[in-house]
């Protein structure tokens, strides 16, 4: 096998809650800038696992395991604050949403370079969601 190294380039995308800088190679990464008082869509990924690292600011995160989508009473959603230096591991199939208590920067590293397979459940900015049938409830209880 002949291994190699190669250069690449990042791309910046404006979002209604801030912006993100994305790069891709063997792994996929994002530098996510979330403005104070804004939040991302509630979503989950079908295939990829993510590690979220709060580089600066203060984030309120709502998250659940994959069973929550099928049985919210048996598997309730949770929430907590994340400060700079803290991480959240999110496995495929687990819904989550990030809200910025302060202007924040979050690094996301994923184990898949495929961007397909993301399901958006709820969005504050009128962007299309993939869940017209809101048959389950995402209702986190504050856990500190």
C-alpha positions in Angstrom: 0.0 0.0 0.0 1.3 3.5 -0.9 0.2 6.0 1.8 0.3 9.7 1.1 -0.6 13.2 2.3 -2.5 15.8 0.4 -3.6 19.4 0.9 -7.2 20.5 1.0 -9.3 23.6 1.7 -12.0 24.5 4.1 -15.4 26.1 3.2 -17.4 28.6 5.2 -21.2 28.5 5.3 -23.5 31.1 6.7 -26.3 29.7 8.9 -29.2 31.6 10.5 -27.7 30.9 14.0 -24.1 31.9 13.0 -21.7 30.1 10.6 -19.6 27.0 10.2 -16.3 26.3 8.6 -16.1 22.7 7.3 -13.1 20.6 6.2 -12.9 17.1 4.9 -10.2 14.5 4.4 -9.9 11.2 6.1 -12.2 12.6 8.7 -14.8 15.4 8.5 -14.6 18.4 10.8 -16.5 21.6 11.5 -15.8 24.8 13.4 -19.3 25.8 14.5 -19.9 29.4 15.5 -23.3 29.9 17.3 -24.5 33.3 18.2 -25.7 34.0 21.8 -29.5 33.1 22.0 -29.5 31.0 18.8 -29.7 27.3 18.4 -29.2 24.7 15.8 -31.8 22.4 14.4 -32.9 19.3 16.3 -31.4 16.5 14.3 -29.8 13.1 14.3 -27.5 11.3 11.9 -28.3 7.9 10.5 -24.7 6.8 9.9 -22.1 9.1 11.5 -20.9 9.4 15.0 -19.8 12.9 16.2 -17.6 14.3 18.9 -18.5 17.8 19.9 -15.8 19.9 21.7 -16.7 23.3 23.2 -13.7 25.5 22.4 -15.2 28.7 23.8 -18.5 30.0 25.2 -21.3 28.2 26.9 -23.7 25.7 25.3 -27.0 24.3 26.4 -27.3 20.9 24.8 -30.5 18.8 24.5 -29.8 15.1 23.7 -31.3 11.7 23.9 -30.5 8.1 23.0 -31.8 6.4 19.9 -34.7 4.7 21.8 -36.2 8.1 22.5 -37.4 8.4 19.0 -39.6 5.3 19.5 -40.4 5.4 23.1 -40.0 8.9 24.7 -41.6 7.9 28.0 -39.3 5.0 28.5 -36.2 6.8 27.3 -36.6 10.5 28.1 -34.4 13.3 26.6 -31.8 15.0 28.8 -30.1 18.4 28.8 -27.1 20.1 30.4 -24.8 23.0 30.0 -21.4 22.5 28.4 -18.5 24.9 29.1 -15.3 25.5 27.2 -13.1 22.3 27.3 -16.1 19.9 27.7 -17.2 17.4 25.1 -20.3 15.5 24.1 -20.1 12.2 22.2 -23.1 11.7 19.9 -23.6 8.3 18.3 -25.6 7.7 15.1 -29.3 7.7 15.7 -29.2 10.0 18.7 -31.1 13.3 18.4 -29.5 16.5 19.8 -29.6 20.3 19.6 -27.1 23.0 20.6 -28.2 26.4 22.0 -25.7 29.2 22.7 -25.9 30.7 26.2 -22.9 32.9 25.2 -21.4 33.4 21.7 -19.7 29.9 21.3 -17.4 27.9 19.1 -17.8 24.2 19.0 -15.6 21.8 17.0 -17.3 18.8 15.5 -15.3 15.8 14.4 -17.1 12.9 12.7 -16.1 9.4 11.7 -17.8 9.7 8.3 -17.0 11.9 5.3 -20.6 11.4 4.0 -22.9 14.4 4.7 -26.0 12.5 3.7 -28.1 10.7 6.3 -28.9 13.7 8.5 -32.5 13.9 9.6 -33.8 17.3 10.7 -36.6 17.0 13.2 -37.3 20.6 14.1 -35.9 23.9 13.0 -36.5 27.5 14.3 -35.7 29.2 11.0 -38.3 27.7 8.7 -35.8 25.4 7.0 -37.4 22.1 5.8 -37.6 19.3 8.2 -37.7 15.6 7.5 -40.3 14.8 10.1 -43.7 16.0 9.0 -45.3 13.5 11.4 -44.3 14.9 14.8 -45.6 11.7 16.5 -42.9 11.7 19.2 -42.0 14.4 21.6 -38.6 15.7 22.4 -38.9 17.1 25.9 -35.6 17.3 27.8 -35.6 17.6 31.6 -32.9 19.8 33.0 -30.1 17.7 34.4 -27.1 19.4 36.0 
